[in-house]
Amino acid sequence: MTEDQIPAGHDAGSEAPAKTGADVIAGYLKTLPQSPGVYRMLDTAGEVIYVGKARQLKSRVSNYARLNGHTNRIARMILATASMEFVTVSTEAEALLLEANLIKRFRPRFNVLMRDDKSFPYILIARDHPAPAVMKHRGARNRKGEYFGPFASAGAVDRTVNMLQRAFLLRSCSDSVYESRTRPCLLYQIKRCSAPCTGEIQLDDYRELVVEAERFLKGESQSVRAMYQQLMQEAADALEFETAAKYRNRLWALAHVTADQAINPDGVEEADVFAAYQDGGQTCIQVFFFRTGQNWGNRAYYPKADRSLDAPDVLDSFIAQFYDDKPVPRLILISHDIPNRALLAEALASKAQRKVEIRVPARGTKSSLVEHALTNAREALGRKLAESSTQARLLEGVAERFALAAPPRRIEVFDNSHIAGTNAVGAMIVAGPEGFVKGQYRKFNIKSPDVTPGDDYAMMREVLTRRFKRIADAEVLEEIETEVAELVADTVSEAIPAALVEQAVVEETTADDDVAFPDRPDLVLIDGGLGQLSVAREVLAGFGLHDIQLIGVAKGPDRDAGREHFHIPGREQPIMLETRDPVLYFVQRLRDEAHRFAIGTHRAKRAKALGVNPLDEIDGIGPTRKRALLKHFGSAKAVSRAGIEDLKAVEGISADMARRIYDFFHDRSV
């Protein structure tokens, strides 16, 4: 793999603005190879605006150097391109996977972007313990063991783990709990665990249960059922009725899984189903997961894509990005035939190291699955559009009640949380035309040494200063970039027809207005009264941000919900809204969400602090010495009270180290 990152026509010694457009792209053609690769288009600010793949780089890029025959979207992209970067690879399939990886990394504005990419939960059967446990897992898969998934939700994982406990009697406790058990726990009593912790089952027999559970999760559910049926029959024939009842109970548990699922198709052991539906200029992609012949749940996605792209094009790019960090099933069912179906199957097969089939079923069970997913996509998009319409009316109501110039597109709400000044945190939540934007939430650890514990005004000042300094700095940079862009516009090649340039600019403005979510708030809500509002006004004025509307939301008399006072700069008296006003409920929801987020952040910080052992803070105290001290004294508190001679009596603690520990807990001179 090789990479070329030299902007065409760029003179490092010149201060003139970089050129953009087809002429810049044409400058690369002389050195490009006719080989597979991935290209990136960058604007004058160096931001990646598009990532594409090509079977032959030179041929693909030469298409962009032409001045006509492009859609408005491509014309806008060409006009914005100031430089390009290239990576050559061995095969087009490798280029497809790299393209998906780079799109998720750079999130270019002209690509289809997969949004709401929250991590999926998995089931982990840990293999780093003599008695493997079954557990729910999120995040990096770096623990030794077998991972099964993805599951659409944590609830689906919990149900399956519960089934595994009933059918295979696997433990779900932590390793520390396992080591401390002296008698079987309640799960053993209700026949949800075989209790390897206390020797109720031999480890060899327990590991056989683990193997059977893994076979079931890998899709061999029918063979596992057949095995238990045979073992039950053999035990019954041998008059071993207790053993037969044990196998019967496992069969019941396995059958219960099938009965619990909404859809359990015959003949589909392992597959993902993708269905795309478009309406109102938006796309919903519904994804269903089937493993071991069971429905493991579904999730709806709303990818960001240009309105001119149809469902097959959006689905094509989405699937490639979807499997960038997820295991690939053997079968993928899709609602529309996509342009790169054969290539995508080849690329995913290369990644999975086995055959992967992508099909557009026309009849039978598989077609019914796709139709069901398509119905869910249509209904989910309908709900989203309806919610967006309701949200739009609420934002219009906010503008009307608080005399704003226009409905706010981005609302930020700030709140603080602490207990007597300890573990203080600030929280910011964000809402917009589509509701809460949780990916934009931010938490602030109060870390200024000048803040007196419990001083809510000083805490709010620190949080707002950190937030709006970032906005002010970004706007200064944006002004510089705008000046450069204006100079660039004057130097755009005259060979590009003026009508095309004008139309492209209009189309780009329209597209950006439709999909872009602003980084800067129109409205800021402060949870508090005149004091907090005054602090916020001072902070914003200090950064020259006079056009951001501020509102302080103070609790009413007796802190009753529904009697809130809204303090607005420029008004002598606060205003109140009618008790049943939908806008009042909306603002309460915003405030409550900020309060929830702040409290949750504070509790997490407090829990983390409670788990910190003061011995960890002493230089030179590692795991061995820490273990020796705790074994000798019983607790960190007892260590803090010990004298130097007592500390020296501990194995591995020298006189110098004993003095260091003593000083740490007394005068902190070290």
C-alpha positions in Angstrom: 0.0 0.0 0.0 1.4 3.4 -1.0 0.2 6.9 -0.4 0.6 10.2 -2.1 -0.3 13.4 -0.2 1.2 16.1 -2.4 -1.4 18.8 -3.4 -1.3 19.4 -7.1 -0.2 22.8 -8.1 0.7 23.8 -4.6 3.7 26.1 -4.2 5.0 26.0 -0.6 6.8 29.3 -1.1 3.7 31.2 -2.3 1.2 32.9 -0.1 -1.5 33.0 -2.8 -4.7 31.0 -1.9 -4.8 27.4 -3.3 -6.9 26.9 -6.4 -9.9 24.6 -6.4 -11.9 22.8 -9.1 -11.3 20.6 -12.1 -7.9 22.1 -12.9 -6.6 21.1 -9.6 -7.9 17.5 -10.1 -6.4 17.4 -13.6 -3.0 18.1 -12.2 -2.8 14.7 -10.6 -3.5 12.6 -13.7 0.1 12.5 -15.0 1.3 10.6 -12.0 -1.7 8.4 -11.1 -1.5 4.7 -11.8 -4.2 2.5 -13.4 -4.4 0.4 -10.2 -7.0 -0.1 -7.5 -7.0 2.5 -4.7 -8.8 5.0 -2.6 -8.8 8.8 -3.1 -9.6 11.6 -0.7 -10.7 15.1 -1.8 -9.8 18.0 0.5 -11.0 21.6 0.6 -9.0 24.7 1.2 -9.0 24.2 5.0 -7.5 20.7 4.6 -10.8 19.0 5.6 -11.7 15.7 3.8 -14.9 16.3 1.9 -15.2 13.0 0.0 -13.6 9.5 0.1 -14.0 7.2 -2.9 -12.6 4.0 -4.2 -11.6 3.0 -7.7 -10.7 -0.1 -9.7 -8.4 2.2 -11.8 -7.5 5.4 -10.0 -6.4 7.3 -13.1 -9.6 6.6 -15.0 -11.9 7.5 -12.0 -10.1 10.7 -11.2 -10.1 11.8 -14.9 -13.9 11.8 -14.8 -13.8 14.5 -12.2 -11.5 16.6 -14.4 -14.2 16.9 -17.0 -16.4 20.1 -16.9 -19.8 18.7 -17.7 -21.9 15.6 -17.3 -22.0 15.8 -13.5 -24.9 15.8 -11.0 -25.2 18.9 -8.8 -23.8 17.0 -5.9 -20.6 16.0 -7.8 -20.3 19.5 -9.3 -20.3 21.0 -5.8 -17.7 18.5 -4.7 -15.4 19.3 -7.6 -15.7 23.1 -7.0 -14.7 22.6 -3.4 -11.7 20.4 -4.0 -8.3 22.1 -3.4 -6.2 19.0 -3.1 -6.3 15.2 -3.2 -4.7 12.3 -1.5 -4.3 8.7 -2.8 -3.7 5.2 -1.4 -3.0 2.4 -3.8 -4.0 -1.2 -2.8 -3.8 -4.6 -4.3 -7.4 -5.3 -5.1 -10.7 -3.5 -5.5 -12.1 -5.4 -2.6 -9.4 -4.1 -0.3 -10.1 -0.6 -1.6 -13.8 -1.0 -0.7 -12.9 -1.9 2.9 -10.4 0.9 3.2 -12.9 3.3 1.8 -15.5 2.4 4.4 -12.9 2.7 7.2 -11.8 6.2 6.0 -15.4 7.4 5.7 -16.1 6.4 9.3 -12.8 8.1 10.3 -13.1 11.4 8.5 -16.9 11.7 8.1 -16.8 13.7 4.8 -19.8 15.8 4.0 -20.3 14.5 0.5 -20.3 10.8 1.5 -23.2 8.7 2.9 -22.5 8.7 6.6 -23.6 6.0 9.1 -25.0 7.8 12.1 -26.0 6.6 15.6 -23.1 4.2 15.5 -23.4 3.1 19.2 -21.5 0.0 20.1 -23.5 -3.3 20.1 -23.5 -5.6 23.0 -22.1 -9.1 22.7 -22.2 -12.3 24.8 -18.7 -13.3 26.0 -17.8 -16.8 27.2 -14.6 -16.0 29.0 -11.7 -18.4 28.5 -9.2 -16.9 31.0 -10.6 -18.9 33.9 -10.8 -22.7 34.6 -14.6 -22.3 34.9 -15.6 -20.0 32.0 -18.4 -17.5 32.8 -21.0 -16.2 30.4 -21.5 -12.5 30.5 -22.7 -9.4 28.6 -19.8 -7.4 26.9 -19.5 -4.1 25.3 -16.4 -2.3 23.9 -13.1 -3.7 22.7 -13.0 -7.5 22.4 -9.6 -7.9 24.0 -10.5 -10.4 26.7 -9.6 -14.0 25.9 -12.8 -16.0 25.1 -15.5 -16.5 22.5 -17.7 -13.5 21.5 -21.2 -14.0 20.1 -23.2 -11.2 18.5 -23.9 -8.5 17.8 -27.2 -8.2 19.6 -29.5 -5.3 18.8 -30.0 -4.4 22.5 -28.9 -5.1 26.0 -32.3 -6.7 26.7 -31.7 -9.2 23.9 -28.4 -10.1 25.5 -29.9 -10.5 29.0 -32.7 -12.8 27.7 -30.1 -15.0 25.9 -27.8 -15.1 28.9 -30.8 -16.1 31.0 -31.6 -18.9 28.5 -28.0 -20.1 28.6 -28.1 -20.3 32.4 -31.3 -22.4 32.3 -30.3 -24.6 29.5 -26.6 -25.1 30.2 -26.3 -24.0 33.9 -23.3 -21.7 33.2 -22.1 -19.3 35.8 -22.5 -15.5 35.3 -20.8 -14.3 38.5 -17.5 -12.3 38.5 -14.2 -14.1 39.1 -13.8 -12.4 42.5 -17.3 -13.6 43.6 -16.5 -17.1 42.3 -13.2 -17.3 44.3 -15.0 -16.2 47.5 -17.9 -18.6 47.5 -18.0 -21.3 50.2 -21.4 -22.6 49.4 -23.7 -22.5 46.4 -25.6 -19.3 45.7 -29.3 -18.8 45.0 -28.8 -19.4 41.2 -27.8 -23.0 42.0 -30.9 -23.5 44.1 -33.2 -22.4 41.3 -31.3 -24.5 38.8 -29.7 -21.6 36.9 -26.1 -22.5 37.6 -24.2 -25.8 38.2 -22.0 -24.2 40.9 -18.5 -25.1 39.8 -17.3 -22.6 42.5 -18.0 -25.1 45.3 -17.4 -28.3 43.4 -21.0 -29.3 42.9 -19.9 -30.2 39.4 -16.4 -31.3 38.3 -14.6 -28.8 36.1 -14.3 -31.2 33.2 -18.0 -31.8 33.2 -18.6 -28.0 33.5 -16.3 -27.4 30.5 -18.4 -29.8 28.5 -21.5 -27.7 29.2 -19.5 -24.6 28.0 -18.7 -26.4 24.8 -22.4 -27.3 24.2 -23.4 -23.7 24.9 -20.8 -22.4 22.3 -22.1 -24.9 19.8 -25.6 -23.6 20.3 -24.5 -20.0 19.9 -22.5 -20.8 16.8 -25.6 -22.0 15.0 -25.6 -25.7 15.8 -28.9 -25.4 17.7 -30.6 -28.2 16.0 -27.7 -30.7 16.6 -27.6 -29.6 20.3 -31.3 -30.3 20.6 -31.0 -33.6 18.8 -28.1 -34.6 21.2 -30.2 -33.8 24.3 -33.2 -35.7 22.9 -31.0 -38.7 22.4 -29.4 -38.4 25.8 -32.8 -38.1 27.4 -34.1 -41.1 25.7 -31.0 -43.2 26.6 -31.3 -42.1 30.3 -35.0 -43.0 30.3 -34.4 -46.4 28.7 -31.8 -47.0 31.4 -34.4 -46.0 34.1 -32.1 -43.1 35.1 -35.1 -40.8 35.4 -33.3 -37.9 37.3 -30.8 -37.7 34.5 -33.5 -37.9 31.9 -35.4 -35.1 33.7 -32.2 -33.0 33.6 -32.0 -33.3 29.8 -35.7 -32.7 29.5 -35.4 -29.4 31.4 -32.6 -28.3 29.0 -34.8 -29.1 26.0 -37.6 -27.0 27.6 -35.2 -24.1 28.1 -34.0 -24.3 24.5 -37.6 -24.5 23.2 -38.5 -21.5 25.4 -36.0 -19.4 23.4 -37.8 -20.1 20.2 -41.1 -19.3 21.7 -39.9 -16.0 23.0 -38.7 -14.7 19.6 -40.9 -12.6 17.4 -39.6 -14.2 14.2 -37.7 -17.5 14.1 -37.4 -18.4 10.4 -36.9 -22.0 9.3 -33.7 -22.5 7.4 -32.0 -19.2 8.5 -29.5 -20.0 11.1 -27.2 -17.0 10.7 -28.0 -13.8 8.7 -28.3 -10.1 8.9 -31.3 -8.4 7.1 -31.0 -4.9 5.7 -34.0 -2.9 4.4 -34.0 0.7 3.2 -37.0 3.0 2.9 -37.0 6.6 1.8 -39.5 9.4 2.4 -39.4 13.1 2.9 -35.8 13.3 1.7 -34.6 10.9 4.5 -33.6 7.3 4.6 -34.2 4.7 7.3 -32.3 1.4 7.2 -33.6 -1.3 9.4 -31.2 -4.0 10.4 -32.3 -7.4 11.9 -29.9 -9.9 13.4 -30.5 -13.7 13.2 -28.2 -16.1 14.9 -28.8 -19.8 15.8 -32.1 -19.6 14.0 -33.2 -16.9 16.5 -34.1 -13.2 16.2 -31.5 -11.3 18.2 -33.2 -8.0 17.7 -33.2 -5.1 15.3 -32.1 -1.5 15.1 -33.0 1.5 12.9 -30.5 3.8 11.4 -30.9 7.2 9.7 -27.7 7.7 7.6 -26.8 11.2 6.5 -26.9 11.2 2.7 -27.5 13.7 -0.1 -31.2 13.8 -1.1 -30.3 13.0 -4.7 -29.1 9.5 -3.8 -31.6 6.7 -4.1 -32.0 3.8 -1.7 -29.6 1.3 -3.4 -26.8 3.8 -3.3 -27.3 4.7 0.3 -27.6 1.0 1.3 -24.4 0.1 -0.7 -22.3 2.6 1.3 -24.0 1.9 4.6 -23.4 -1.9 4.6 -19.7 -1.4 3.9 -19.3 1.0 6.8 -21.5 -1.2 9.0 -19.1 -4.2 8.9 -16.0 -2.1 9.4 -15.9 -3.1 13.1 -18.4 -6.0 13.4 -18.3 -9.7 12.6 -19.7 -10.7 9.3 -22.5 -13.4 9.0 -22.5 -16.0 6.3 -25.7 -14.6 4.7 -26.7 -10.9 4.2 -30.3 -10.3 2.9 -31.0 -6.9 1.4 -34.1 -5.1 0.2 -32.6 -3.5 -2.9 -29.9 -4.7 -5.3 -26.9 -2.6 -4.8 -24.3 -1.5 -7.3 -21.3 -3.2 -5.6 -23.0 -6.4 -4.4 -20.5 -8.9 -5.9 -17.5 -6.7 -4.9 -18.9 -6.2 -1.4 -19.4 -10.0 -0.9 -15.9 -10.6 -2.0 -14.5 -7.9 0.3 -16.5 -9.2 3.3 -15.5 -12.8 2.6 -11.9 -11.7 2.6 -12.4 -10.1 6.0 -14.3 -13.0 7.5 -12.0 -15.6 5.9 -15.0 -17.6 4.6 -17.7 -17.4 2.1 -20.2 -14.5 2.5 -23.4 -14.4 0.4 -25.4 -11.2 -0.3 -28.8 -11.9 -1.7 -31.9 -10.0 -2.7 -34.6 -12.7 -2.1 -37.6 -12.8 -4.4 -39.7 -15.4 -2.7 -40.0 -17.7 0.3 -39.0 -17.3 3.9 -36.1 -15.1 3.3 -38.2 -12.7 1.2 -40.7 -12.5 4.0 -37.9 -11.5 6.4 -36.9 -8.7 4.1 -40.5 -7.6 3.7 -40.9 -7.5 7.5 -37.7 -5.4 7.8 -38.9 -3.1 5.1 -42.2 -2.6 6.9 -40.4 -1.8 10.1 -38.2 0.7 8.2 -41.2 2.4 6.8 -43.0 2.6 10.1 -39.8 3.8 11.9 -39.2 6.6 9.4 -42.9 7.6 9.6 -42.5 7.9 13.4 -39.3 9.9 13.0 -40.9 12.3 10.6 -43.9 12.8 12.8 -41.7 13.4 15.8 -39.6 15.9 13.8 -42.8 17.7 12.9 -43.9 17.9 16.6 -40.4 19.0 17.6 -40.5 21.7 15.0 -43.8 23.0 16.4 -42.4 23.0 19.9 -39.3 25.0 18.7 -41.6 27.5 17.0 -43.5 27.7 20.3 -40.2 28.4 22.2 -39.5 31.2 19.7 -42.9 32.7 20.2 -43.0 32.5 24.0 -39.6 33.9 24.6 -39.6 36.4 21.7 -36.8 34.9 19.7 -36.1 36.0 16.2 -36.5 32.5 14.8 -37.0 28.9 16.2 -33.7 27.7 17.7 -31.9 25.0 15.7 -29.6 24.1 18.6 -30.4 24.4 22.3 -27.8 23.9 25.0 -28.8 23.3 28.7 -26.2 23.6 31.5 -26.4 22.2 35.0 -23.9 21.4 37.8 -23.9 18.6 40.4 -21.9 18.0 43.6 -22.3 17.0 47.2 -21.0 19.7 49.6 -18.6 20.7 46.8 -17.0 17.3 46.4 -16.8 15.4 43.0 -18.2 18.5 41.3 -19.1 18.2 37.7 -20.8 20.3 35.1 -23.1 18.9 32.3 -24.3 20.2 29.0 -27.1 18.5 27.0 -28.1 19.5 23.5 -31.4 19.4 21.7 -32.5 20.3 18.1 -35.1 19.7 15.5 -34.8 15.9 15.9 -34.9 15.9 19.7 -32.0 15.2 22.1 -28.6 15.0 20.3 -26.8 12.7 22.8 -23.6 12.5 20.7 -23.2 16.3 21.5 -23.5 16.0 25.3 -20.5 17.1 27.2 -19.4 16.7 30.8 -16.9 19.0 32.6 -14.9 18.0 35.6 -14.6 21.2 37.8 -10.8 21.4 38.2 -9.9 25.1 38.7 -8.1 25.5 42.1 -9.8 28.9 42.4 -13.3 27.4 42.8 -14.4 27.3 46.4 -16.1 23.9 47.1 -19.9 24.4 46.8 -19.7 27.8 45.0 -22.3 27.1 42.3 -21.6 30.5 40.6 -17.9 29.8 40.2 -18.6 26.3 38.9 -21.0 27.6 36.3 -18.5 30.3 35.3 -15.8 27.6 34.7 -18.1 25.4 32.7 -19.4 28.2 30.5 -16.0 29.6 30.0 -14.6 26.3 28.8 -17.5 25.8 26.5 -17.8 29.2 24.9 -14.0 29.8 24.6 -14.0 26.9 22.2 -16.8 28.5 20.1 -15.1 31.9 20.1 -11.8 30.3 18.9 -13.6 28.3 16.2 -15.3 31.4 14.9 -12.1 33.3 14.6 -10.7 30.5 12.6 -13.8 30.4 10.5 -13.5 34.1 9.6 -10.0 33.4 8.4 -11.2 30.5 6.3 -14.0 32.6 4.8 -11.6 35.3 3.7 -9.4 32.6 2.0 -12.5 31.1 0.4 -13.6 34.4 -1.0 -10.1 34.9 -2.6 -10.3 31.3 -3.9 -13.8 32.0 -5.5 -12.2 34.9 -7.4 -9.6 32.6 -8.9 -11.9 29.6 -9.9 -11.1 28.5 -13.4 -13.0 30.5 -16.0 -13.4 27.3 -17.9 -16.2 26.3 -15.6 -19.6 27.6 -16.9 -20.9 30.4 -14.7 -24.4 28.9 -14.6 -22.9 25.6 -13.3 -21.0 27.4 -10.6 -24.1 29.4 -9.5 -26.4 26.4 -9.5 -23.8 24.3 -7.5 -23.5 27.0 -4.9 -27.3 27.3 -4.6 -27.7 23.5 -4.3 -24.9 23.3 -1.7 -26.5 26.0 0.4 -29.9 24.2 0.2 -28.4 20.8 1.1 -26.4 22.2 4.0 -29.5 24.0 5.4 -31.4 20.7 5.3 -28.9 18.4 7.0 -26.2 20.4 8.9 -26.6 20.6 12.6 -24.9 23.7 14.0 -22.0 23.6 16.4 -23.0 26.9 18.0 -26.2 27.3 20.1 -29.0 29.7 19.3 -30.4 29.4 22.8 -28.8 28.6 26.1 -30.8 27.5 29.1 -29.2 27.8 32.5 -30.6 25.8 35.4 -30.8 28.6 38.0 -32.0 32.1 38.7 -30.7 35.6 38.3 -27.3 34.8 39.8 -26.4 32.0 37.3 -27.9 34.1 34.5 -25.6 37.0 35.4 -22.6 34.7 35.3 -23.6 33.4 31.9 -24.1 37.0 30.5 -20.6 38.0 31.7 -19.0 34.9 30.1 -20.7 35.4 26.7 -20.1 39.1 26.7 -16.4 38.4 27.4 -16.1 36.4 24.3 -18.2 38.8 22.2 -21.0 36.3 21.7 -23.9 38.8 22.0 -26.3 37.0 19.6 -26.8 33.9 21.7 -30.1 34.1 23.6 -29.8 33.2 27.4 -32.7 32.1 29.6 -32.4 31.2 33.3 -34.9 28.5 34.4 -35.6 29.0 38.1 -37.8 26.7 40.2 -41.0 28.3 41.3 -42.4 28.7 44.8 -41.9 25.6 46.9 -39.9 24.2 44.0 -43.1 23.2 42.3 -42.9 21.9 38.7 -45.1 23.9 36.4 -44.5 27.2 38.3 -41.0 27.9 36.9 -39.8 31.4 36.5 -37.9 32.2 33.3 -35.4 35.0 33.6 -34.6 36.7 30.3 -31.9 39.4 29.9 -33.4 42.8 29.3 -36.6 42.0 31.2 -37.1 43.3 34.7 -39.5 40.7 35.8 -39.4 36.9 35.1 -42.1 35.3 33.0 -44.2 32.2 33.6 -45.9 30.0 31.2 -49.4 28.5 31.4 -49.6 25.3 33.4 -50.7 23.2 30.5 -48.6 24.9 27.8 -46.7 22.2 25.7 -43.7 24.6 25.6 -43.5 24.5 29.4 -43.5 20.7 29.3 -40.8 20.8 26.6 -38.5 23.1 28.6 -39.1 20.9 31.7 -38.0 17.9 29.7 -34.8 19.8 28.7 -34.0 20.8 32.2 -34.8 17.3 33.6 -32.5 15.7 31.0 -29.7 18.1 31.9 -30.3 17.3 35.6 -30.3 13.5 34.9 -27.1 13.8 32.9 -25.3 15.9 35.6 -26.4 13.6 38.4 -25.3 10.5 36.5 -21.9 12.0 35.7 -21.5 13.0 39.4 -22.4 9.6 40.6 -20.0 7.9 38.3 -17.2 10.2 39.4 -18.1 9.6 43.1 -18.2 5.9 42.6 -14.8 6.0 40.9 -13.4 8.0 43.8 -14.8 5.6 46.3 -13.0 2.8 44.6 -9.6 4.6 44.8 -7.2 3.2 47.4 -5.0 5.9 48.9 -2.1 3.4 48.8 -2.2 3.7 44.9 -1.2 7.4 45.2 2.1 6.6 47.0 5.1 6.6 44.8 6.9 3.2 45.0 3.8 1.2 46.2 3.0 -1.4 43.5 0.7 -4.3 43.6 3.0 -6.5 45.7 3.7 -4.0 48.5 0.1 -2.9 48.5 -1.0 -6.5 49.0 1.5 -7.0 51.8 0.4 -3.9 53.6 -3.3 -4.8 53.4 -2.6 -8.3 54.5 -0.6 -7.1 57.5 -2.9 -4.3 58.6 -6.2 -5.3 57.2 -7.2 -2.0 55.6 -5.7 1.2 54.1 -7.2 3.2 57.1 -5.2 1.0 59.5 -2.1 1.6 57.4 -2.6 5.4 57.7 -2.6 5.0 61.5 0.5 2.8 61.7 3.8 4.1 63.0 7.1 3.9 61.2 8.3 0.8 63.2 5.1 -1.0 62.5 5.4 -0.2 58.8 9.0 -1.5 58.7 7.8 -4.8 60.1 5.9 -5.5 56.9 7.7 -7.7 54.4 9.1 -5.7 51.5 8.8 -2.3 53.3 12.3 -0.7 53.8 13.0 2.1 56.3 12.9 4.6 53.6 9.6 3.3 52.2 8.1 3.2 55.7 9.1 6.9 56.1 7.5 7.7 52.8 4.2 6.0 53.7 4.1 7.7 57.1 4.8 11.1 55.6 2.1 10.6 53.0 -0.6 10.0 55.6 0.6 12.7 58.0 2.3 15.7 56.7 2.3 14.8 53.0 5.9 16.0 52.7 6.8 13.6 49.9 
